Amino acid sequence: MKKYILLSSFAVAVLFFMSACGSKEESVPAESSAAQMPATSAPAGGGAASVKDDDSKPNVVKVASASKDHTTLVAAVKAADLVDVLAQSGPYTVFAPTNAAFDLLPKGTVEGLLKPEKKADLQNILQYHVTTSMYSESMFRDGLKLGMANGGSVVITKKDGKLMVNDANIVGNVAASNGIIYVIDKVLLPLAK
């Protein structure tokens, strides 16, 4: 009798779960994976970034969007259709160049990358700033090599209390609900493929 009651309870739970998952409000493609960090547009009705939640800790997109020093980065993430990807659960470690870091690039570079025909190049550069793991500062050691979402890698340098990623100084960090953002003073440029 106990076995029958347990099986019945399990069947009810499965049916409830299946009916709850059967809602057509939002679906994630099966081929989508955080490790590859695909470029996706927001589905009709909004993607992960469109979820309204004023009570939880903000994700990396919301943290960057709230920073007056990262407006260029946020504009680039939007132009590259990566907002919903970075709003997903992660975890992510994001190296976030400041507006001043983008200003160090040759004149016209940012404007050129924001054009629709340069979207793939922009995605490659932005994905070179993200790893699909979360690294706290205490995990960084001199010479640590991190694989990035675009398939490239960066090297962490830690000397005399100074922390760098490639040739960019890490000047601060902010925790988010789905990872951590390290503020950097240069744009990381991947090697040509």
C-alpha atoms as an extended CHARMM CRD file, in Angstrom:
* protein
*
       193  EXT
         1         1  MET       CA              0.0000000000        0.0000000000        0.0000000000  PROA      1               0.0000000000
         2         2  LYS       CA              2.8520000000        2.4090000000        0.8720000000  PROA      2               0.0000000000
         3         3  LYS       CA              4.5120000000        1.5990000000       -2.4530000000  PROA      3               0.0000000000
         4         4  TYR       CA              1.2750000000        2.4600000000       -4.3180000000  PROA      4               0.0000000000
         5         5  ILE       CA              0.8810000000        5.7820000000       -2.4600000000  PROA      5               0.0000000000
         6         6  LEU       CA              4.5120000000        6.7080000000       -3.1630000000  PROA      6               0.0000000000
         7         7  LEU       CA              4.1220000000        5.8430000000       -6.8590000000  PROA      7               0.0000000000
         8         8  SER       CA              0.8760000000        7.8210000000       -7.0610000000  PROA      8               0.0000000000
         9         9  SER       CA              2.4820000000       10.8360000000       -5.3840000000  PROA      9               0.0000000000
        10        10  PHE       CA              5.4340000000       10.5730000000       -7.7460000000  PROA      10              0.0000000000
        11        11  ALA       CA              3.1260000000       10.3690000000      -10.7850000000  PROA      11              0.0000000000
        12        12  VAL       CA              1.1970000000       13.4510000000       -9.6470000000  PROA      12              0.0000000000
        13        13  ALA       CA              4.4550000000       15.3410000000       -9.1160000000  PROA      13              0.0000000000
        14        14  VAL       CA              5.7110000000       14.3560000000      -12.5870000000  PROA      14              0.0000000000
        15        15  LEU       CA              2.4340000000       15.4060000000      -14.2130000000  PROA      15              0.0000000000
        16        16  PHE       CA              2.4960000000       18.7150000000      -12.3470000000  PROA      16              0.0000000000
        17        17  PHE       CA              6.1140000000       19.3140000000      -13.3960000000  PROA      17              0.0000000000
        18        18  MET       CA              5.3920000000       18.4170000000      -17.0280000000  PROA      18              0.0000000000
        19        19  SER       CA              2.3870000000       20.7150000000      -17.1890000000  PROA      19              0.0000000000
        20        20  ALA       CA              4.3730000000       23.5600000000      -15.6140000000  PROA      20              0.0000000000
        21        21  CYS       CA              7.2060000000       23.0580000000      -18.1020000000  PROA      21              0.0000000000
        22        22  GLY       CA              4.7770000000       22.8840000000      -20.9880000000  PROA      22              0.0000000000
        23        23  SER       CA              4.1120000000       26.6360000000      -20.8600000000  PROA      23              0.0000000000
        24        24  LYS       CA              5.0690000000       28.4100000000      -24.0750000000  PROA      24              0.0000000000
        25        25  GLU       CA              6.1720000000       31.6760000000      -22.4980000000  PROA      25              0.0000000000
        26        26  GLU       CA              9.9110000000       31.2160000000      -23.0680000000  PROA      26              0.0000000000
        27        27  SER       CA             12.0780000000       28.4220000000      -24.4040000000  PROA      27              0.0000000000
        28        28  VAL       CA             15.8230000000       28.0080000000      -24.7120000000  PROA      28              0.0000000000
        29        29  PRO       CA             17.1440000000       26.2290000000      -27.8070000000  PROA      29              0.0000000000
        30        30  ALA       CA             18.6740000000       22.8320000000      -27.0370000000  PROA      30              0.0000000000
        31        31  GLU       CA             21.8530000000       23.6710000000      -28.9240000000  PROA      31              0.0000000000
        32        32  SER       CA             22.4490000000       26.7440000000      -26.7570000000  PROA      32              0.0000000000
        33        33  SER       CA             25.2290000000       26.3080000000      -24.2160000000  PROA      33              0.0000000000
        34        34  ALA       CA             26.8330000000       28.7470000000      -21.8130000000  PROA      34              0.0000000000
        35        35  ALA       CA             30.2650000000       27.2990000000      -22.5810000000  PROA      35              0.0000000000
        36        36  GLN       CA             29.9500000000       28.4440000000      -26.2060000000  PROA      36              0.0000000000
        37        37  MET       CA             28.1960000000       31.7070000000      -25.2540000000  PROA      37              0.0000000000
        38        38  PRO       CA             26.0820000000       31.8570000000      -28.4260000000  PROA      38              0.0000000000
        39        39  ALA       CA             24.8010000000       35.1130000000      -29.8250000000  PROA      39              0.0000000000
        40        40  THR       CA             21.0240000000       35.1190000000      -29.5070000000  PROA      40              0.0000000000
        41        41  SER       CA             18.3260000000       37.6670000000      -29.9300000000  PROA      41              0.0000000000
        42        42  ALA       CA             15.6500000000       38.0630000000      -27.3130000000  PROA      42              0.0000000000
        43        43  PRO       CA             12.6750000000       35.8260000000      -28.0900000000  PROA      43              0.0000000000
        44        44  ALA       CA              9.2820000000       37.4410000000      -28.5350000000  PROA      44              0.0000000000
        45        45  GLY       CA              8.1390000000       38.5070000000      -25.0910000000  PROA      45              0.0000000000
        46        46  GLY       CA             11.7040000000       39.0700000000      -23.8490000000  PROA      46              0.0000000000
        47        47  GLY       CA             14.6630000000       36.9870000000      -22.8600000000  PROA      47              0.0000000000
        48        48  ALA       CA             16.4730000000       36.5090000000      -19.5820000000  PROA      48              0.0000000000
        49        49  ALA       CA             17.5230000000       40.1690000000      -19.4540000000  PROA      49              0.0000000000
        50        50  SER       CA             13.9200000000       41.3490000000      -19.6120000000  PROA      50              0.0000000000
        51        51  VAL       CA             12.9200000000       39.6710000000      -16.3430000000  PROA      51              0.0000000000
        52        52  LYS       CA             11.8550000000       42.3100000000      -13.8320000000  PROA      52              0.0000000000
        53        53  ASP       CA             13.2990000000       41.5870000000      -10.3880000000  PROA      53              0.0000000000
        54        54  ASP       CA             14.1100000000       44.4170000000       -8.0280000000  PROA      54              0.0000000000
        55        55  ASP       CA             14.7080000000       42.1660000000       -5.0140000000  PROA      55              0.0000000000
        56        56  SER       CA             17.5010000000       39.8120000000       -6.1350000000  PROA      56              0.0000000000
        57        57  LYS       CA             21.1540000000       40.6470000000       -6.5720000000  PROA      57              0.0000000000
        58        58  PRO       CA             21.6330000000       42.0100000000      -10.1310000000  PROA      58              0.0000000000
        59        59  ASN       CA             23.2630000000       39.9000000000      -12.8580000000  PROA      59              0.0000000000
        60        60  VAL       CA             26.3800000000       41.0270000000      -14.7550000000  PROA      60              0.0000000000
        61        61  VAL       CA             24.3030000000       42.8720000000      -17.3790000000  PROA      61              0.0000000000
        62        62  LYS       CA             22.3780000000       44.8570000000      -14.7820000000  PROA      62              0.0000000000
        63        63  VAL       CA             25.5460000000       45.6680000000      -12.8360000000  PROA      63              0.0000000000
        64        64  ALA       CA             27.2650000000       46.9670000000      -15.9910000000  PROA      64              0.0000000000
        65        65  SER       CA             24.1320000000       48.8500000000      -17.0790000000  PROA      65              0.0000000000
        66        66  ALA       CA             24.0490000000       50.6840000000      -13.7580000000  PROA      66              0.0000000000
        67        67  SER       CA             27.6540000000       51.8930000000      -14.1640000000  PROA      67              0.0000000000
        68        68  LYS       CA             28.2130000000       55.3160000000      -15.7470000000  PROA      68              0.0000000000
        69        69  ASP       CA             31.7630000000       54.1370000000      -16.5680000000  PROA      69              0.0000000000
        70        70  HSD       CA             30.6010000000       51.2250000000      -18.7430000000  PROA      70              0.0000000000
        71        71  THR       CA             28.1010000000       52.7920000000      -21.1700000000  PROA      71              0.0000000000
        72        72  THR       CA             30.2700000000       51.9390000000      -24.2000000000  PROA      72              0.0000000000
        73        73  LEU       CA             30.5610000000       48.3110000000      -23.0860000000  PROA      73              0.0000000000
        74        74  VAL       CA             26.7990000000       48.0590000000      -22.5370000000  PROA      74              0.0000000000
        75        75  ALA       CA             26.1240000000       49.5720000000      -25.9900000000  PROA      75              0.0000000000
        76        76  ALA       CA             28.5160000000       47.0340000000      -27.5160000000  PROA      76              0.0000000000
        77        77  VAL       CA             26.8900000000       44.0950000000      -25.6880000000  PROA      77              0.0000000000
        78        78  LYS       CA             23.4950000000       45.2460000000      -27.0040000000  PROA      78              0.0000000000
        79        79  ALA       CA             24.8080000000       45.6760000000      -30.5800000000  PROA      79              0.0000000000
        80        80  ALA       CA             26.3200000000       42.1740000000      -30.4280000000  PROA      80              0.0000000000
        81        81  ASP       CA             23.0220000000       40.6260000000      -29.2100000000  PROA      81              0.0000000000
        82        82  LEU       CA             24.7320000000       39.2190000000      -26.1000000000  PROA      82              0.0000000000
        83        83  VAL       CA             22.5110000000       40.8100000000      -23.4320000000  PROA      83              0.0000000000
        84        84  ASP       CA             20.2810000000       37.7690000000      -22.8620000000  PROA      84              0.0000000000
        85        85  VAL       CA             23.2340000000       35.3820000000      -22.8860000000  PROA      85              0.0000000000
        86        86  LEU       CA             25.0040000000       37.3380000000      -20.1450000000  PROA      86              0.0000000000
        87        87  ALA       CA             21.7800000000       37.6020000000      -18.1410000000  PROA      87              0.0000000000
        88        88  GLN       CA             21.5500000000       33.7950000000      -17.9050000000  PROA      88              0.0000000000
        89        89  SER       CA             22.6580000000       31.8970000000      -14.8240000000  PROA      89              0.0000000000
        90        90  GLY       CA             26.3370000000       31.6520000000      -15.7940000000  PROA      90              0.0000000000
        91        91  PRO       CA             28.6000000000       31.5950000000      -13.8870000000  PROA      91              0.0000000000
        92        92  TYR       CA             30.6950000000       34.2020000000      -15.6770000000  PROA      92              0.0000000000
        93        93  THR       CA             33.8790000000       36.0900000000      -15.0340000000  PROA      93              0.0000000000
        94        94  VAL       CA             33.6850000000       39.2890000000      -17.0700000000  PROA      94              0.0000000000
        95        95  PHE       CA             36.6070000000       41.6230000000      -17.6800000000  PROA      95              0.0000000000
        96        96  ALA       CA             34.8100000000       44.9320000000      -18.2490000000  PROA      96              0.0000000000
        97        97  PRO       CA             36.7040000000       47.7500000000      -19.9760000000  PROA      97              0.0000000000
        98        98  THR       CA             35.7180000000       51.2510000000      -18.8870000000  PROA      98              0.0000000000
        99        99  ASN       CA             34.6200000000       53.9570000000      -21.3110000000  PROA      99              0.0000000000
       100       100  ALA       CA             38.1320000000       55.4180000000      -20.9670000000  PROA      100             0.0000000000
       101       101  ALA       CA             39.5710000000       52.0410000000      -22.0460000000  PROA      101             0.0000000000
       102       102  PHE       CA             37.4780000000       52.1120000000      -25.2270000000  PROA      102             0.0000000000
       103       103  ASP       CA             38.6560000000       55.7030000000      -25.8280000000  PROA      103             0.0000000000
       104       104  LEU       CA             42.2560000000       54.3860000000      -26.0320000000  PROA      104             0.0000000000
       105       105  LEU       CA             41.4010000000       52.4300000000      -29.2040000000  PROA      105             0.0000000000
       106       106  PRO       CA             42.2140000000       54.0620000000      -32.5460000000  PROA      106             0.0000000000
       107       107  LYS       CA             39.6750000000       56.7000000000      -33.5810000000  PROA      107             0.0000000000
       108       108  GLY       CA             36.6240000000       55.1990000000      -35.2960000000  PROA      108             0.0000000000
       109       109  THR       CA             37.2230000000       51.6310000000      -33.9980000000  PROA      109             0.0000000000
       110       110  VAL       CA             34.2490000000       51.5200000000      -31.6410000000  PROA      110             0.0000000000
       111       111  GLU       CA             31.8940000000       53.1860000000      -34.1220000000  PROA      111             0.0000000000
       112       112  GLY       CA             33.0040000000       50.7380000000      -36.8170000000  PROA      112             0.0000000000
       113       113  LEU       CA             32.4660000000       47.7030000000      -34.5800000000  PROA      113             0.0000000000
       114       114  LEU       CA             28.9470000000       48.8520000000      -33.6880000000  PROA      114             0.0000000000
       115       115  LYS       CA             27.8610000000       48.6200000000      -37.3510000000  PROA      115             0.0000000000
       116       116  PRO       CA             25.6230000000       45.6110000000      -38.1580000000  PROA      116             0.0000000000
       117       117  GLU       CA             28.0840000000       44.2380000000      -40.7280000000  PROA      117             0.0000000000
       118       118  LYS       CA             30.7780000000       44.0240000000      -37.9930000000  PROA      118             0.0000000000
       119       119  LYS       CA             28.5930000000       42.1240000000      -35.5310000000  PROA      119             0.0000000000
       120       120  ALA       CA             30.6760000000       38.9060000000      -35.7320000000  PROA      120             0.0000000000
       121       121  ASP       CA             33.8990000000       40.8330000000      -35.0320000000  PROA      121             0.0000000000
       122       122  LEU       CA             32.2540000000       42.6250000000      -32.1100000000  PROA      122             0.0000000000
       123       123  GLN       CA             30.9670000000       39.3290000000      -30.6740000000  PROA      123             0.0000000000
       124       124  ASN       CA             34.4640000000       37.8360000000      -30.9350000000  PROA      124             0.0000000000
       125       125  ILE       CA             36.0040000000       40.7720000000      -29.0600000000  PROA      125             0.0000000000
       126       126  LEU       CA             33.3260000000       40.8110000000      -26.3510000000  PROA      126             0.0000000000
       127       127  GLN       CA             33.4810000000       37.0480000000      -25.8770000000  PROA      127             0.0000000000
       128       128  TYR       CA             37.2490000000       37.4480000000      -25.3650000000  PROA      128             0.0000000000
       129       129  HSD       CA             36.3240000000       39.3750000000      -22.1960000000  PROA      129             0.0000000000
       130       130  VAL       CA             34.2270000000       36.5370000000      -20.7000000000  PROA      130             0.0000000000
       131       131  THR       CA             35.0220000000       33.1480000000      -19.2700000000  PROA      131             0.0000000000
       132       132  THR       CA             32.2340000000       30.7430000000      -18.3990000000  PROA      132             0.0000000000
       133       133  SER       CA             33.5290000000       30.0630000000      -14.9180000000  PROA      133             0.0000000000
       134       134  MET       CA             33.6340000000       32.2740000000      -11.8640000000  PROA      134             0.0000000000
       135       135  TYR       CA             37.0630000000       33.2080000000      -10.5570000000  PROA      135             0.0000000000
       136       136  SER       CA             37.3710000000       35.0510000000       -7.2790000000  PROA      136             0.0000000000
       137       137  GLU       CA             40.4320000000       37.2380000000       -6.8570000000  PROA      137             0.0000000000
       138       138  SER       CA             41.9010000000       34.7120000000       -4.4160000000  PROA      138             0.0000000000
       139       139  MET       CA             41.9220000000       32.1060000000       -7.2140000000  PROA      139             0.0000000000
       140       140  PHE       CA             44.1490000000       34.2380000000       -9.4450000000  PROA      140             0.0000000000
       141       141  ARG       CA             47.8360000000       33.3830000000       -9.4230000000  PROA      141             0.0000000000
       142       142  ASP       CA             50.6780000000       34.7290000000      -11.5150000000  PROA      142             0.0000000000
       143       143  GLY       CA             50.7260000000       33.0760000000      -14.9390000000  PROA      143             0.0000000000
       144       144  LEU       CA             47.1930000000       31.6240000000      -14.7000000000  PROA      144             0.0000000000
       145       145  LYS       CA             45.7980000000       31.0540000000      -18.1860000000  PROA      145             0.0000000000
       146       146  LEU       CA             42.0230000000       31.3790000000      -18.6200000000  PROA      146             0.0000000000
       147       147  GLY       CA             40.0470000000       30.0130000000      -21.5640000000  PROA      147             0.0000000000
       148       148  MET       CA             37.6310000000       32.6120000000      -22.8670000000  PROA      148             0.0000000000
       149       149  ALA       CA             34.1960000000       32.2590000000      -24.4600000000  PROA      149             0.0000000000
       150       150  ASN       CA             35.5280000000       33.0440000000      -27.9550000000  PROA      150             0.0000000000
       151       151  GLY       CA             37.9930000000       30.1190000000      -27.7970000000  PROA      151             0.0000000000
       152       152  GLY       CA             41.0260000000       32.2930000000      -27.0320000000  PROA      152             0.0000000000
       153       153  SER       CA             42.8540000000       32.6150000000      -23.7420000000  PROA      153             0.0000000000
       154       154  VAL       CA             44.1470000000       35.3610000000      -21.4760000000  PROA      154             0.0000000000
       155       155  VAL       CA             46.9210000000       35.3420000000      -18.8880000000  PROA      155             0.0000000000
       156       156  ILE       CA             46.6340000000       36.6870000000      -15.3530000000  PROA      156             0.0000000000
       157       157  THR       CA             49.6570000000       38.4640000000      -13.8850000000  PROA      157             0.0000000000
       158       158  LYS       CA             49.8590000000       38.9560000000      -10.1350000000  PROA      158             0.0000000000
       159       159  LYS       CA             52.9000000000       40.8060000000       -8.8080000000  PROA      159             0.0000000000
       160       160  ASP       CA             53.4830000000       43.1630000000       -5.8950000000  PROA      160             0.0000000000
       161       161  GLY       CA             49.7740000000       43.4100000000       -5.1560000000  PROA      161             0.0000000000
       162       162  LYS       CA             49.0460000000       44.4150000000       -8.7700000000  PROA      162             0.0000000000
       163       163  LEU       CA             46.6240000000       42.2860000000      -10.7800000000  PROA      163             0.0000000000
       164       164  MET       CA             46.5030000000       42.2870000000      -14.5930000000  PROA      164             0.0000000000
       165       165  VAL       CA             44.7790000000       40.3900000000      -17.3750000000  PROA      165             0.0000000000
       166       166  ASN       CA             47.0300000000       40.3810000000      -20.4570000000  PROA      166             0.0000000000
       167       167  ASP       CA             48.2520000000       44.0120000000      -20.5240000000  PROA      167             0.0000000000
       168       168  ALA       CA             45.1780000000       45.5090000000      -18.7970000000  PROA      168             0.0000000000
       169       169  ASN       CA             45.1870000000       46.4950000000      -15.1370000000  PROA      169             0.0000000000
       170       170  ILE       CA             42.3680000000       45.1270000000      -13.0100000000  PROA      170             0.0000000000
       171       171  VAL       CA             41.2400000000       48.1850000000      -11.0540000000  PROA      171             0.0000000000
       172       172  GLY       CA             38.2620000000       46.7770000000       -9.1480000000  PROA      172             0.0000000000
       173       173  ASN       CA             35.6120000000       44.1030000000       -9.0380000000  PROA      173             0.0000000000
       174       174  VAL       CA             31.8950000000       43.7800000000       -8.4260000000  PROA      174             0.0000000000
       175       175  ALA       CA             30.0320000000       40.5800000000       -7.5630000000  PROA      175             0.0000000000
       176       176  ALA       CA             26.8320000000       39.7990000000       -9.4550000000  PROA      176             0.0000000000
       177       177  SER       CA             24.2000000000       37.1070000000       -9.1000000000  PROA      177             0.0000000000
       178       178  ASN       CA             25.6220000000       35.1240000000      -12.0170000000  PROA      178             0.0000000000
       179       179  GLY       CA             29.3150000000       35.8610000000      -11.7130000000  PROA      179             0.0000000000
       180       180  ILE       CA             31.8640000000       38.5540000000      -11.0940000000  PROA      180             0.0000000000
       181       181  ILE       CA             32.9400000000       41.6130000000      -13.0450000000  PROA      181             0.0000000000
       182       182  TYR       CA             36.5490000000       42.7950000000      -13.0220000000  PROA      182             0.0000000000
       183       183  VAL       CA             36.8910000000       46.4180000000      -14.1390000000  PROA      183             0.0000000000
       184       184  ILE       CA             39.8670000000       46.8470000000      -16.4890000000  PROA      184             0.0000000000
       185       185  ASP       CA             41.6040000000       49.8640000000      -17.9970000000  PROA      185             0.0000000000
       186       186  LYS       CA             42.1870000000       48.4880000000      -21.5340000000  PROA      186             0.0000000000
       187       187  VAL       CA             40.1380000000       46.6040000000      -24.1050000000  PROA      187             0.0000000000
       188       188  LEU       CA             41.3830000000       43.0350000000      -24.5640000000  PROA      188             0.0000000000
       189       189  LEU       CA             41.9660000000       42.2670000000      -28.2390000000  PROA      189             0.0000000000
       190       190  PRO       CA             41.9980000000       38.6300000000      -29.3250000000  PROA      190             0.0000000000
       191       191  LEU       CA             44.5580000000       37.3080000000      -31.7650000000  PROA      191             0.0000000000
       192       192  ALA       CA             43.3110000000       37.1550000000      -35.3450000000  PROA      192             0.0000000000
       193       193  LYS       CA             41.8350000000       33.7680000000      -36.2110000000  PROA      193             0.0000000000
